[in-house]
Amino acid sequence: MKNITLILGSLLLGQLSFGQDTCQTALPVTGPGLFVITAVNGNQVPSPICADNGAGATAGEWYAYTPSADYTVTLTTDLAVNANKDTRVHVYTGTCAALNCLAGDDDSGNTYGNYLSTVSFNVTAGQTYIIAWDNRWSSTGFTWQLTEGAVVVPPPTPITYTTQGVATINSTYNICIADMNNDHLDDIVGISTNALKIHYQNPDHTFNIGNFTISGTHKMPNWSMAAGDFNDDGYNDLVLGSNDGLSLWKSNSTGTAYTSVTPGQYIFCQRTNFADINNDGNLDIFSCHDVAPNVYYINDGNGGMTYYQSGVTPGSYLVGNWPTGGNYASLWSDLDNDGDLDMFISKCSGPPCEMHRNDGNGVFTNISALAGTNMQPIQSWSSCVADFDNDGDMDILIGSNGNVKSKLMKNNLDSTVIDEAFTDISTGSGWDTDNTVNRDYVAYDFDNDGFLDVLSATGRIMFNQGDMTFAPVPYTGLQVGAVGDLNNDGYLDILNNNTIRYAVPNGNNWLKVALNGVSSNRNGIGARLIIEGAFGKKIRDVRSGEGFEFMGSMNVHFGIGTYDTIDKIVIIWPSGLVDLISNPTVNTMLTVSEGETLSTQNPLVDGFSMYPNPVTDQLRFTTKSGATITSAQIVDMGGKTIAKHPVVTDNTVDVRQLATGAYIVTVEDGNGHSVARRFVKK
């Protein structure tokens, strides 16, 4: 007898058999109690997957629960009898022939170990719910508990979703949303062995499917995936991170074929990214290495790439070394507002998270202690780097994937103390009472209210309340996935394997921006965008690869709530060029090529230069036309005004009073012409 089930303390031996092996013969459950499974070896594998961490199960155990009244039900294996075991559960509505995910969990129960399961959901009297446990991580038996409580009324829903299953999204890995044909519409990318399938979004929001055969032997993205135009031909390429190396799938110059390059080095890949690490205008490839120092490949601009391992390869950058290990998720962003890419690494297996400051000239400095982000204990697979409080600098949410809760860290660049310091403001933020765990944490403005929210645990979004507090709002069956605008309505949608959750517009306004780098890399990865208006200022950095596993849209998305105008948008390119667009139209996609606002009809632009840069005391400007500069304004990289010069004499501005760092200076002539440039104060 393979399973023994205890319900309300009574042994129902007459119901025991191999009935739990399939959904059709699932064991009926009518009330709360303890249930003992001696081994997970039923011959039907739960599908679809409703819990985190993907495919890989080979067996399941099935129950059919029918409540007698409306309840909030909790399923858990977080019991002393299960200490240090590893479980995963899926909850379905519908019929066995057509199961629909309602809820699921992998590792949220962490009182008696880091890998037990706990999930809660509302049920309706008389409706049958299918509960399935799988052996994704272990076939060892365990005890699980079902409890029934008063129905929990969810808070008001800031945004709702309609759900659409798409049968043709059937690749092994459906974890990427990116514009793959350079039309600025988000497409869906699917990866299988020797096969690339792209669902190209059409203007009428349908999809055309492109199928590509990829020859040779290559790695699969069983850990992570990123997109970016590595070979600078106008079409995005793909990096696939596996547990023993990575592969690069490169497009041809028309986006009609792809070839695979597998460098061959052993890497236990975790998060992979495209980033211009050395700021030469070419995208490089970075990979976290779980069991050794991190690695990266420098793009030579001619289709070749050179392998480096941090602290091992001569001349390598120091961007995460062993034996600290456990390098799980990297986010490349300007954390100190100095105009270049820094990096934050979430760490698993015990070591503290790392922050590596880019000091220029190939020098990266581990400032984790100075920043205050090196707290222990910690167990995180990924984090969010985002300006959660809209104050012009990037904050950090260190996500939880263990028995230590998530940490919300406020960036204090606007203080006068140590400009790299962060403050732990978790207490009272909503993250201090959040008991869920997940390997993926991604930050987007899902309800377009102007504040960045967090998608993490299965079945809910943590919505930013605008005061650095977050409130969980439940969504049936929702999982972390790739994020993008899949019907071009300005609201972000979520891809869960072959299910698209389309956001239903709630009336809030928005702006999307697609970048085309010229001197900078083609995607504009590493660019900072600032919008200004009556709502204040909001910043976004362009990145390739969020969270742990997924790749989301590189079209930059701003929500602005009920505000209906934007005064201006500032785009600070990695090259140092600055584009200024006044009064962009809201609720539209804005496409900007690097330098396009620097019109030749503007006499200030003609031969404009400023020197010296970096500068110590006097910043001087020249133009080929000899135009006279009459005023200047200096802002920092978060858009905060630092200095105004209503009168400029001899085309020169004194900057001695500025602190060391990167700034944007906007100069004007007497006819209202203007130009902006980035400079560095030494």
KOLBATOR-95097 format. One record per residue (C-alpha): residue number from 1; residue in one letter; x, y, z. Coordinates in steps of 0.1 Angstrom, whole numbers. Example, Ala and Ser with C-alpha at 12.3 -4.5 7.8 and 13.67 -1.06 7.14 Angstrom:
BEGIN
ATOM   pos   code    east   north      up
ATOM     1      A     123     -45      78
ATOM     2      S     137     -11      71
This chain:
BEGIN
ATOM   pos   code    east   north      up
ATOM     1      M       0       0       0
ATOM     2      K      18      31     -13
ATOM     3      N       0      59       5
ATOM     4      I     -17      63      39
ATOM     5      T     -41      92      42
ATOM     6      L     -52     106      76
ATOM     7      I     -83     129      75
ATOM     8      L     -95     144     107
ATOM     9      G     -74     119     126
ATOM    10      S     -91      88     111
ATOM    11      L     -74      62      89
ATOM    12      L     -95      58      57
ATOM    13      L     -79      25      47
ATOM    14      G    -108      16      25
ATOM    15      Q    -100      45       1
ATOM    16      L     -64      36      -3
ATOM    17      S     -50      20     -34
ATOM    18      F     -32      33     -64
ATOM    19      G     -60      58     -71
ATOM    20      Q     -36      87     -66
ATOM    21      D     -15      78     -95
ATOM    22      T     -36      97    -120
ATOM    23      C     -59     127    -121
ATOM    24      Q     -88     105    -132
ATOM    25      T     -84      83    -101
ATOM    26      A     -75     111     -77
ATOM    27      L     -83     103     -41
ATOM    28      P    -114     123     -29
ATOM    29      V    -108     148       0
ATOM    30      T    -138     165      16
ATOM    31      G    -123     183      46
ATOM    32      P     -91     194      65
ATOM    33      G     -66     170      78
ATOM    34      L     -31     154      75
ATOM    35      F     -22     133      44
ATOM    36      V       7     109      43
ATOM    37      I      24     100      10
ATOM    38      T      50      72      13
ATOM    39      A      65      79     -22
ATOM    40      V      59     102     -51
ATOM    41      N      57      76     -79
ATOM    42      G      23      80     -96
ATOM    43      N      24      75    -133
ATOM    44      Q       8     109    -143
ATOM    45      V      31     139    -142
ATOM    46      P      13     171    -132
ATOM    47      S       8     195    -162
ATOM    48      P       5     224    -166
ATOM    49      I      31     234    -141
ATOM    50      C      16     258    -115
ATOM    51      A      46     262     -92
ATOM    52      D      80     277     -98
ATOM    53      N     111     260    -112
ATOM    54      G      99     245    -144
ATOM    55      A      97     210    -158
ATOM    56      G     117     180    -147
ATOM    57      A      92     159    -127
ATOM    58      T      86     123    -137
ATOM    59      A      58     113    -113
ATOM    60      G      29     127     -93
ATOM    61      E       4     120     -66
ATOM    62      W     -32     132     -70
ATOM    63      Y     -61     143     -48
ATOM    64      A     -96     157     -56
ATOM    65      Y    -107     182     -29
ATOM    66      T    -144     193     -27
ATOM    67      P    -151     219       0
ATOM    68      S    -184     220      19
ATOM    69      A    -184     258      21
ATOM    70      D    -165     288       8
ATOM    71      Y    -130     289      24
ATOM    72      T     -95     302      22
ATOM    73      V     -76     269      20
ATOM    74      T     -39     264      29
ATOM    75      L     -19     234      18
ATOM    76      T      15     229      35
ATOM    77      T      43     205      40
ATOM    78      D      60     229      64
ATOM    79      L      57     204      93
ATOM    80      A      83     191     117
ATOM    81      V      79     156     104
ATOM    82      N      91     168      70
ATOM    83      A     123     185      82
ATOM    84      N     147     192      53
ATOM    85      K     126     175      27
ATOM    86      D     118     190      -7
ATOM    87      T      83     192     -21
ATOM    88      R      63     209     -48
ATOM    89      V      25     212     -53
ATOM    90      H       1     222     -80
ATOM    91      V     -36     232     -76
ATOM    92      Y     -60     230    -106
ATOM    93      T     -96     238    -115
ATOM    94      G    -113     223    -145
ATOM    95      T    -114     187    -156
ATOM    96      C     -86     162    -159
ATOM    97      A     -88     166    -197
ATOM    98      A     -84     204    -193
ATOM    99      L     -66     214    -161
ATOM   100      N     -62     251    -153
ATOM   101      C     -37     264    -128
ATOM   102      L     -52     280     -97
ATOM   103      A     -22     280     -74
ATOM   104      G      10     262     -67
ATOM   105      D      42     264     -47
ATOM   106      D      77     251     -45
ATOM   107      D      97     265     -16
ATOM   108      S      75     290       4
ATOM   109      G      74     268      35
ATOM   110      N     107     273      52
ATOM   111      T     102     268      90
ATOM   112      Y     116     232      89
ATOM   113      G     139     236      59
ATOM   114      N     143     257      29
ATOM   115      Y     124     237       3
ATOM   116      L      90     228      18
ATOM   117      S      57     241       3
ATOM   118      T      29     264      15
ATOM   119      V       2     279      -6
ATOM   120      S     -32     295       1
ATOM   121      F     -62     301     -22
ATOM   122      N     -99     308     -21
ATOM   123      V    -124     280     -29
ATOM   124      T    -161     278     -36
ATOM   125      A    -185     253     -20
ATOM   126      G    -192     222     -41
ATOM   127      Q    -165     229     -67
ATOM   128      T    -138     202     -71
ATOM   129      Y    -101     212     -70
ATOM   130      I     -74     189     -81
ATOM   131      I     -42     188     -59
ATOM   132      A     -11     172     -73
ATOM   133      W      23     168     -58
ATOM   134      D      53     160     -80
ATOM   135      N      88     146     -77
ATOM   136      R     106     176     -94
ATOM   137      W     132     175     -66
ATOM   138      S     125     143     -47
ATOM   139      S     104     112     -48
ATOM   140      T     107     107     -10
ATOM   141      G      74     105       9
ATOM   142      F      61     132      32
ATOM   143      T      31     144      51
ATOM   144      W      10     173      39
ATOM   145      Q     -18     193      56
ATOM   146      L     -50     209      44
ATOM   147      T     -66     236      66
ATOM   148      E     -98     256      60
ATOM   149      G    -104     292      72
ATOM   150      A    -126     322      67
ATOM   151      V    -125     335      32
ATOM   152      V     -98     362      28
ATOM   153      V    -111     391       8
ATOM   154      P     -84     404     -14
ATOM   155      P     -76     441     -16
ATOM   156      P     -88     462     -46
ATOM   157      T     -71     450     -78
ATOM   158      P     -50     477     -94
ATOM   159      I     -50     459    -128
ATOM   160      T     -68     428    -141
ATOM   161      Y     -58     403    -167
ATOM   162      T     -74     382    -193
ATOM   163      T     -58     348    -199
ATOM   164      Q     -52     333    -234
ATOM   165      G     -36     300    -240
ATOM   166      V     -16     298    -273
ATOM   167      A     -11     262    -284
ATOM   168      T      17     272    -309
ATOM   169      I      38     285    -280
ATOM   170      N      52     250    -275
ATOM   171      S      90     252    -274
ATOM   172      T     109     237    -245
ATOM   173      Y     118     271    -231
ATOM   174      N      93     299    -235
ATOM   175      I     111     324    -213
ATOM   176      C     119     354    -235
ATOM   177      I     101     385    -248
ATOM   178      A     121     407    -272
ATOM   179      D     118     426    -304
ATOM   180      M     133     402    -329
ATOM   181      N     125     419    -362
ATOM   182      N     133     455    -354
ATOM   183      D      97     468    -357
ATOM   184      H      97     478    -320
ATOM   185      L      69     454    -312
ATOM   186      D      76     427    -285
ATOM   187      D      78     392    -298
ATOM   188      I      78     358    -281
ATOM   189      V     110     337    -284
ATOM   190      G     109     299    -279
ATOM   191      I     140     276    -277
ATOM   192      S     142     239    -283
ATOM   193      T     171     217    -293
ATOM   194      N     182     228    -328
ATOM   195      A     151     249    -331
ATOM   196      L     142     286    -326
ATOM   197      K     105     296    -328
ATOM   198      I      95     333    -328
ATOM   199      H      60     345    -325
ATOM   200      Y      63     379    -343
ATOM   201      Q      37     404    -331
ATOM   202      N      17     421    -358
ATOM   203      P       3     456    -356
ATOM   204      D     -32     441    -353
ATOM   205      H     -19     421    -322
ATOM   206      T     -20     387    -339
ATOM   207      F      12     367    -343
ATOM   208      N      31     353    -373
ATOM   209      I      54     324    -365
ATOM   210      G      89     320    -377
ATOM   211      N     107     287    -374
ATOM   212      F     144     284    -376
ATOM   213      T     166     253    -376
ATOM   214      I     198     258    -356
ATOM   215      S     225     233    -366
ATOM   216      G     252     219    -345
ATOM   217      T     255     210    -308
ATOM   218      H     247     238    -284
ATOM   219      K     236     245    -248
ATOM   220      M     200     250    -237
ATOM   221      P     188     279    -215
ATOM   222      N     178     257    -186
ATOM   223      W     191     284    -162
ATOM   224      S     187     317    -180
ATOM   225      M     184     336    -213
ATOM   226      A     191     371    -225
ATOM   227      A     187     390    -258
ATOM   228      G     207     417    -274
ATOM   229      D     222     427    -308
ATOM   230      F     257     413    -302
ATOM   231      N     268     415    -339
ATOM   232      D     252     450    -344
ATOM   233      D     232     441    -375
ATOM   234      G     199     454    -363
ATOM   235      Y     185     420    -351
ATOM   236      N     187     407    -316
ATOM   237      D     208     377    -308
ATOM   238      L     203     353    -279
ATOM   239      V     226     339    -252
ATOM   240      L     215     306    -236
ATOM   241      G     228     298    -201
ATOM   242      S     232     261    -192
ATOM   243      N     247     242    -163
ATOM   244      D     279     235    -181
ATOM   245      G     284     264    -205
ATOM   246      L     266     289    -228
ATOM   247      S     257     293    -264
ATOM   248      L     252     324    -285
ATOM   249      W     226     322    -313
ATOM   250      K     235     350    -338
ATOM   251      S     212     364    -365
ATOM   252      N     223     370    -400
ATOM   253      S     221     406    -414
ATOM   254      T     184     402    -424
ATOM   255      G     172     383    -394
ATOM   256      T     162     354    -416
ATOM   257      A     187     328    -402
ATOM   258      Y     206     321    -370
ATOM   259      T     239     303    -363
ATOM   260      S     250     289    -330
ATOM   261      V     284     296    -313
ATOM   262      T     293     276    -283
ATOM   263      P     327     288    -269
ATOM   264      G     333     256    -249
ATOM   265      Q     344     268    -215
ATOM   266      Y     328     251    -185
ATOM   267      I     305     275    -167
ATOM   268      F     278     265    -142
ATOM   269      C     257     294    -156
ATOM   270      Q     231     311    -135
ATOM   271      R     220     346    -147
ATOM   272      T     233     356    -181
ATOM   273      N     233     392    -195
ATOM   274      F     243     413    -225
ATOM   275      A     260     444    -213
ATOM   276      D     287     467    -228
ATOM   277      I     311     460    -200
ATOM   278      N     341     480    -214
ATOM   279      N     319     507    -229
ATOM   280      D     334     504    -264
ATOM   281      G     300     504    -281
ATOM   282      N     298     467    -285
ATOM   283      L     277     443    -264
ATOM   284      D     296     418    -243
ATOM   285      I     283     386    -226
ATOM   286      F     283     381    -189
ATOM   287      S     275     349    -169
ATOM   288      C     273     343    -132
ATOM   289      H     292     312    -123
ATOM   290      D     278     292     -94
ATOM   291      V     309     273     -84
ATOM   292      A     338     295     -96
ATOM   293      P     346     331    -104
ATOM   294      N     322     348    -127
ATOM   295      V     330     350    -165
ATOM   296      Y     324     372    -194
ATOM   297      Y     332     374    -231
ATOM   298      I     344     407    -246
ATOM   299      N     331     415    -281
ATOM   300      D     358     426    -305
ATOM   301      G     333     443    -328
ATOM   302      N     342     420    -357
ATOM   303      G     321     389    -347
ATOM   304      G     347     375    -323
ATOM   305      M     348     373    -285
ATOM   306      T     374     367    -259
ATOM   307      Y     368     347    -227
ATOM   308      Y     378     362    -193
ATOM   309      Q     373     348    -158
ATOM   310      S     373     373    -129
ATOM   311      G     406     373    -111
ATOM   312      V     418     343    -130
ATOM   313      T     425     355    -166
ATOM   314      P     453     380    -168
ATOM   315      G     438     415    -172
ATOM   316      S     403     404    -162
ATOM   317      Y     379     427    -143
ATOM   318      L     371     417    -107
ATOM   319      V     334     411    -109
ATOM   320      G     327     382     -85
ATOM   321      N     353     357     -73
ATOM   322      W     354     323     -57
ATOM   323      P     355     311     -29
ATOM   324      T     325     333     -20
ATOM   325      G     307     314     -47
ATOM   326      G     269     311     -51
ATOM   327      N     268     338     -79
ATOM   328      Y     232     335     -89
ATOM   329      A     218     367    -106
ATOM   330      S     235     397    -119
ATOM   331      L     219     431    -127
ATOM   332      W     239     457    -146
ATOM   333      S     228     492    -138
ATOM   334      D     241     526    -128
ATOM   335      L     238     523     -90
ATOM   336      D     259     554     -81
ATOM   337      N     246     578    -108
ATOM   338      D     281     583    -123
ATOM   339      G     271     573    -158
ATOM   340      D     286     539    -162
ATOM   341      L     274     503    -155
ATOM   342      D     278     489    -120
ATOM   343      M     267     454    -110
ATOM   344      F     248     438     -82
ATOM   345      I     249     400     -77
ATOM   346      S     224     380     -56
ATOM   347      K     241     352     -38
ATOM   348      C     228     318     -28
ATOM   349      S     244     293      -4
ATOM   350      G     252     317      24
ATOM   351      P     277     344      12
ATOM   352      P     265     380      12
ATOM   353      C     253     397     -19
ATOM   354      E     279     417     -38
ATOM   355      M     279     452     -53
ATOM   356      H     307     460     -78
ATOM   357      R     312     497     -85
ATOM   358      N     325     506    -120
ATOM   359      D     354     530    -114
ATOM   360      G     363     533    -151
ATOM   361      N     394     521    -169
ATOM   362      G     385     485    -163
ATOM   363      V     384     488    -125
ATOM   364      F     355     473    -105
ATOM   365      T     355     477     -68
ATOM   366      N     335     455     -44
ATOM   367      I     317     481     -22
ATOM   368      S     292     457      -6
ATOM   369      A     303     466      29
ATOM   370      L     303     503      22
ATOM   371      A     269     500       6
ATOM   372      G     256     480      35
ATOM   373      T     242     452      12
ATOM   374      N     265     425      26
ATOM   375      M     242     414      54
ATOM   376      Q     242     378      66
ATOM   377      P     225     354      66
ATOM   378      I     210     357      32
ATOM   379      Q     198     333       6
ATOM   380      S     187     349     -27
ATOM   381      W     185     338     -62
ATOM   382      S     177     372     -77
ATOM   383      S     170     408     -68
ATOM   384      C     153     439     -83
ATOM   385      V     173     470     -90
ATOM   386      A     148     498     -95
ATOM   387      D     139     534     -83
ATOM   388      F     110     523     -61
ATOM   389      D     106     557     -45
ATOM   390      N     111     579     -77
ATOM   391      D     139     599     -61
ATOM   392      G     163     595     -89
ATOM   393      D     185     566     -78
ATOM   394      M     183     529     -79
ATOM   395      D     171     510     -48
ATOM   396      I     174     472     -43
ATOM   397      L     150     445     -33
ATOM   398      I     171     414     -23
ATOM   399      G     147     386     -30
ATOM   400      S     142     356      -7
ATOM   401      N     147     320     -18
ATOM   402      G     153     306      17
ATOM   403      N     146     311      53
ATOM   404      V     156     347      54
ATOM   405      K     130     372      42
ATOM   406      S     134     396      14
ATOM   407      K     153     429      21
ATOM   408      L     143     463       8
ATOM   409      M     173     486       6
ATOM   410      K     169     523       0
ATOM   411      N     196     541     -20
ATOM   412      N     208     572      -2
ATOM   413      L     225     590     -30
ATOM   414      D     205     621     -22
ATOM   415      S     220     622      13
ATOM   416      T     252     640      23
ATOM   417      V     267     610      41
ATOM   418      I     284     583      21
ATOM   419      D     270     584     -14
ATOM   420      E     271     547     -19
ATOM   421      A     252     538      13
ATOM   422      F     219     520      13
ATOM   423      T     195     517      43
ATOM   424      D     175     485      51
ATOM   425      I     139     498      53
ATOM   426      S     123     463      52
ATOM   427      T     105     468      85
ATOM   428      G      70     480      77
ATOM   429      S      75     477      40
ATOM   430      G      53     446      35
ATOM   431      W      84     425      27
ATOM   432      D      90     420      64
ATOM   433      T      57     401      67
ATOM   434      D      60     383      33
ATOM   435      N      66     346      39
ATOM   436      T      69     336       2
ATOM   437      V     101     327     -15
ATOM   438      N     109     326     -52
ATOM   439      R     140     324     -74
ATOM   440      D     127     353     -97
ATOM   441      Y     120     388     -86
ATOM   442      V     113     414    -114
ATOM   443      A     102     450    -111
ATOM   444      Y      78     467    -136
ATOM   445      D      50     492    -133
ATOM   446      F      22     467    -140
ATOM   447      D      -7     491    -132
ATOM   448      N       9     522    -149
ATOM   449      D       4     543    -117
ATOM   450      G      40     556    -119
ATOM   451      F      55     533     -92
ATOM   452      L      74     501     -99
ATOM   453      D      58     469     -86
ATOM   454      V      73     434     -81
ATOM   455      L      63     401     -96
ATOM   456      S      77     373     -75
ATOM   457      A      58     345     -58
ATOM   458      T      32     324     -76
ATOM   459      G      -3     338     -76
ATOM   460      R       3     374     -67
ATOM   461      I      20     408     -75
ATOM   462      M      34     431     -48
ATOM   463      F      21     465     -57
ATOM   464      N      41     496     -48
ATOM   465      Q      19     519     -27
ATOM   466      G      41     550     -35
ATOM   467      D      56     552       0
ATOM   468      M      81     523      -1
ATOM   469      T      55     499      11
ATOM   470      F      41     470      -9
ATOM   471      A       8     452      -8
ATOM   472      P       2     417     -22
ATOM   473      V     -27     413     -47
ATOM   474      P     -36     377     -57
ATOM   475      Y     -40     365     -92
ATOM   476      T     -52     330     -99
ATOM   477      G     -25     308    -113
ATOM   478      L      -1     337    -121
ATOM   479      Q      36     328    -122
ATOM   480      V      67     348    -128
ATOM   481      G      76     349    -164
ATOM   482      A      88     371    -193
ATOM   483      V      72     405    -193
ATOM   484      G      64     428    -223
ATOM   485      D      36     445    -242
ATOM   486      L      22     417    -264
ATOM   487      N      -7     437    -278
ATOM   488      N       9     471    -280
ATOM   489      D     -16     488    -257
ATOM   490      G       9     503    -233
ATOM   491      Y       2     479    -205
ATOM   492      L      26     451    -196
ATOM   493      D      16     415    -202
ATOM   494      I      31     383    -186
ATOM   495      L      41     351    -204
ATOM   496      N      36     319    -184
ATOM   497      N      49     292    -206
ATOM   498      N      22     290    -233
ATOM   499      T      -3     312    -215
ATOM   500      I      -4     350    -221
ATOM   501      R     -19     372    -193
ATOM   502      Y     -30     403    -211
ATOM   503      A     -34     434    -188
ATOM   504      V     -68     451    -191
ATOM   505      P     -62     489    -194
ATOM   506      N     -73     507    -163
ATOM   507      G     -72     543    -176
ATOM   508      N     -37     552    -165
ATOM   509      N     -14     569    -190
ATOM   510      W      20     557    -202
ATOM   511      L      49     562    -225
ATOM   512      K      71     536    -242
ATOM   513      V     105     543    -257
ATOM   514      A     124     522    -282
ATOM   515      L     161     530    -286
ATOM   516      N     184     527    -315
ATOM   517      G     220     532    -305
ATOM   518      V     245     546    -330
ATOM   519      S     278     553    -312
ATOM   520      S     265     532    -283
ATOM   521      N     254     496    -287
ATOM   522      R     224     491    -310
ATOM   523      N     199     483    -281
ATOM   524      G     210     512    -260
ATOM   525      I     217     488    -231
ATOM   526      G     232     509    -203
ATOM   527      A     213     541    -213
ATOM   528      R     194     560    -186
ATOM   529      L     161     576    -194
ATOM   530      I     145     603    -173
ATOM   531      I     110     617    -177
ATOM   532      E      99     649    -160
ATOM   533      G      65     664    -154
ATOM   534      A      39     675    -128
ATOM   535      F      43     640    -114
ATOM   536      G      80     647    -106
ATOM   537      K     108     626    -122
ATOM   538      K     111     589    -130
ATOM   539      I     142     570    -142
ATOM   540      R     147     538    -160
ATOM   541      D     179     520    -171
ATOM   542      V     180     497    -202
ATOM   543      R     190     462    -192
ATOM   544      S     192     428    -208
ATOM   545      G     181     402    -183
ATOM   546      E     160     407    -152
ATOM   547      G     155     384    -122
ATOM   548      F     171     350    -124
ATOM   549      E     158     333    -155
ATOM   550      F     137     354    -178
ATOM   551      M     143     380    -206
ATOM   552      G     118     408    -208
ATOM   553      S     112     437    -233
ATOM   554      M     139     462    -238
ATOM   555      N     114     488    -248
ATOM   556      V     115     512    -219
ATOM   557      H      81     516    -201
ATOM   558      F      68     544    -180
ATOM   559      G      34     547    -163
ATOM   560      I      23     581    -152
ATOM   561      G     -11     575    -136
ATOM   562      T     -37     601    -143
ATOM   563      Y     -12     627    -155
ATOM   564      D     -17     634    -192
ATOM   565      T      14     653    -201
ATOM   566      I      52     648    -199
ATOM   567      D      73     679    -200
ATOM   568      K     104     662    -214
ATOM   569      I     124     630    -216
ATOM   570      V     162     629    -213
ATOM   571      I     181     600    -228
ATOM   572      I     216     596    -216
ATOM   573      W     234     572    -239
ATOM   574      P     264     551    -228
ATOM   575      S     285     571    -253
ATOM   576      G     278     603    -233
ATOM   577      L     255     618    -259
ATOM   578      V     222     632    -246
ATOM   579      D     189     634    -264
ATOM   580      L     162     658    -252
ATOM   581      I     126     655    -263
ATOM   582      S     102     681    -251
ATOM   583      N      65     674    -246
ATOM   584      P      64     638    -259
ATOM   585      T      29     626    -267
ATOM   586      V      16     603    -239
ATOM   587      N       1     568    -246
ATOM   588      T      24     563    -276
ATOM   589      M      56     545    -285
ATOM   590      L      85     569    -290
ATOM   591      T     114     557    -312
ATOM   592      V     147     575    -307
ATOM   593      S     180     570    -325
ATOM   594      E     211     582    -307
ATOM   595      G     217     619    -314
ATOM   596      E     186     624    -335
ATOM   597      T     175     654    -315
ATOM   598      L     209     671    -322
ATOM   599      S     195     687    -354
ATOM   600      T     219     703    -378
ATOM   601      Q     194     731    -380
ATOM   602      N     204     739    -344
ATOM   603      P     235     762    -346
ATOM   604      L     247     751    -312
ATOM   605      V     250     715    -325
ATOM   606      D     273     724    -354
ATOM   607      G     307     714    -342
ATOM   608      F     297     716    -306
ATOM   609      S     323     705    -281
ATOM   610      M     331     709    -244
ATOM   611      Y     364     705    -227
ATOM   612      P     381     694    -206
ATOM   613      N     362     662    -199
ATOM   614      P     367     650    -171
ATOM   615      V     369     685    -157
ATOM   616      T     382     700    -124
ATOM   617      D     373     737    -124
ATOM   618      Q     362     753    -157
ATOM   619      L     340     737    -183
ATOM   620      R     344     754    -217
ATOM   621      F     321     752    -248
ATOM   622      T     328     758    -285
ATOM   623      T     307     756    -316
ATOM   624      K     318     756    -353
ATOM   625      S     292     783    -360
ATOM   626      G     305     805    -332
ATOM   627      A     271     806    -315
ATOM   628      T     272     823    -281
ATOM   629      I     260     804    -251
ATOM   630      T     239     825    -228
ATOM   631      S     227     801    -201
ATOM   632      A     234     766    -187
ATOM   633      Q     218     741    -163
ATOM   634      I     235     711    -147
ATOM   635      V     216     680    -135
ATOM   636      D     228     648    -120
ATOM   637      M     222     613    -135
ATOM   638      G     189     611    -116
ATOM   639      G     176     642    -131
ATOM   640      K     180     664    -100
ATOM   641      T     190     700    -108
ATOM   642      I     224     708     -92
ATOM   643      A     232     742    -106
ATOM   644      K     217     769    -128
ATOM   645      H     237     795    -146
ATOM   646      P     212     821    -160
ATOM   647      V     242     840    -174
ATOM   648      V     272     824    -191
ATOM   649      T     303     844    -198
ATOM   650      D     328     835    -225
ATOM   651      N     311     801    -231
ATOM   652      T     325     789    -198
ATOM   653      V     309     775    -166
ATOM   654      D     326     771    -133
ATOM   655      V     321     736    -118
ATOM   656      R     344     737     -89
ATOM   657      Q     315     735     -64
ATOM   658      L     303     702     -78
ATOM   659      A     310     669     -61
ATOM   660      T     329     642     -79
ATOM   661      G     306     624    -103
ATOM   662      A     288     624    -137
ATOM   663      Y     265     652    -147
ATOM   664      I     245     665    -177
ATOM   665      V     249     701    -188
ATOM   666      T     223     717    -210
ATOM   667      V     233     750    -226
ATOM   668      E     212     775    -246
ATOM   669      D     218     804    -269
ATOM   670      G     197     836    -270
ATOM   671      N     174     821    -297
ATOM   672      G     163     792    -275
ATOM   673      H     184     766    -292
ATOM   674      S     199     740    -268
ATOM   675      V     222     711    -266
ATOM   676      A     230     687    -237
ATOM   677      R     261     666    -230
ATOM   678      R     274     643    -203
ATOM   679      F     306     653    -184
ATOM   680      V     325     640    -154
ATOM   681      K     337     662    -125
ATOM   682      K     369     650    -110
